[in-house]
């Protein structure tokens, strides 16, 4: 039993170990430490890992981020076209900013924007899993099968473009209607 004091959490190659038992004695200087014993992902410190628990929603969010990260890495290795198709996910995410002034109440706008963000992410994940499932499972560098002439990657880009246009048009229309209400023009012909 004891406490590790590492020189650097990212590089557990050295540090000091203090015994907390009855026969404590002198501190032990660590020259080379097996980092597998001192790290418990996602924490870099054993003491933190033993005292903290990751909330379930954070764990689920981490899995979603990892899913998109892995597909993004494969798309990057798959070439420029594959990367551009994957990056099309950014179009509807950027379009969410059009919703920032759709109502007169800022909190409502923020909740709507967060909700639409999660819907866009969920719809893209659903598309990637259902439509591209077999290509994703193949493990090749091109997750969209562009090398084999598959059109499903282009479908994803088109899907994201349609989502972006829908979100943008909705945001603009709601913003115009909200500004008319503020100016008292709603009842005028």
N, C-alpha and C positions, 0 to 999 in steps of 0.2 A: 504494500500500500504506500502511495506517495503522490507527489505532485510533480508534473513535468513543467519546466520553464524552458521553452524553446527559443532559440535565437531569432528564428523567423518562422511564422506559421506556414508560409508557402514553401519553405525549404527546411524540413525537420531533420537536418543532418547533424545538428549539434544543439547543446543546451545543458541544463542541469536538472537532475532528478533529486528531489528531497524526500527522504523517507518520513512517513508520519507514524510509524510503529514505535513501540517502546524502545527498541534498540536503534534509535535513529542514526547515530554516528555522524560521519562527515557526508556532505553532499557528494553525489556521484556525477562526475563530468561525463556528458555523453558526446562521443566523437561521431559515431555513425548509428543512427536510429532507424529501425524499420518503420517507414512512414505508414505502412498498413495498420500497425498497431496504434498509432497516434492520431489517425484521421478517421472520421466517420462522415462520409459525404451526406449532405452538402456542407457540413461544418468542417473547418480546418483545425478545430481544437476539440480534444476529447472532453474536456470539462464543459464546454458549451453544449456539445452533443448530449451529454448526460443530464444537463439541467434544462434544456429547451425542447419543445416539441413543435414541429411545423404544423400550422393550422391546415385543415383539410382543403380549404379553398386555395391556399398558396401552393399546396402540393399539386392540385389539379391544374392550376395556372402554369406551374413549372413543366408539367407533362405536355401541355399545349404548346408552350414555347419550344420545348425540345422537339416536338413533332415538326413544327415549321422550320426550325433550325436544321434538322437533318435533311429535309426536302430542299431547303435553300442551298445547303452544301452540295448536294447531288446535282442540283440545277446549275450551280457554278461550275462544277466539273464537266457538266454536259455541254457546255458551250454558250455562246452569246444568245442564240435564240431561246434556248432552254431557260437561261437566266432571266431574259426579258419576260417570258411567259410567267415565271414565278414572281417577278417583280410587279406584274400587273395587279397583284393583291394590294399594292400600295395605292392604286387609283381610287377604289371605294373608301379606303381608310383616309386618304387625303380629302376626299369629297365630304367627309363627315363635318369638316369645318364649316360647310355651308349651312349646317343646322344650328350654328351658334347663336343666331339672332331670330330664330323662327317664332319665338314667343316673347312676351314681355317679362316673363319671370325667369331670371337667370338660372335658378336651381332646376326648374323644369327643363330648360334647355340642356343643362349639364347631364341630367339623368337620361334624357333622350339620346344625347350624343354617346354616352357610355353604353346604353342599351343597343344602339345601332352598331357601335364598335363590336360588341360581343356577337351580334347577329351576323355581321360581315365575316368575322373570324370563324364562327361556327359554320356558316354556309360554305366558305372556302374549304374548311376541313372536311365537311360532308362531301363536297364535290371531289376533293382529292382522294378520299377514301373509297367512294362509290364508283366514280367514273374511271379513276386512274389506279384503282386498287391493284390490279394485276401487274401493271407496269412498276408501281412502287414496290411491290413484293419481289420483283425480279432482282433488285439490288444493283442494277446497272448504273452507270454514271448519269444517264439521261432519264430522269424520272418521267418525262412526258412522251417518250417513245418517238421523238421527232426523226430519229435515224431510220425508223421502220415505216415512216410515212403516216403515223397515227395523227388524226386530227383532234384528238381529245385535248391536247395542250392548247391548241388554238381556241378550242371551245372554252377553256378556262379563261383565257385572255378576253374573249368576247363576253363571257359571263361577268367578269370584273368590270369591263367597260360599261355594260348595261347597268350594273349595280351603281357605278359611279355617276352615270348620267341620271339615274332615278333619284339618287340621294341629292345630287346637286339641284335638279329641277324642283324637287320637293322643298329643299331649303330656301331656294330663291322665291318660290311662290308663297311659302309661309312668311318669309321676311317681308315681302311686298304687302301681304294682307295685314300683317301686324303693324307695319308702318302706317298703313291707311287708317287702321283703327285708332292709332295714337293721334293722328292728325284730324280725326273726325270725318274722314271721307267715306266711311263704310256705307252709310245710308244714301249717298248721292248716286244718281244714275250714271 
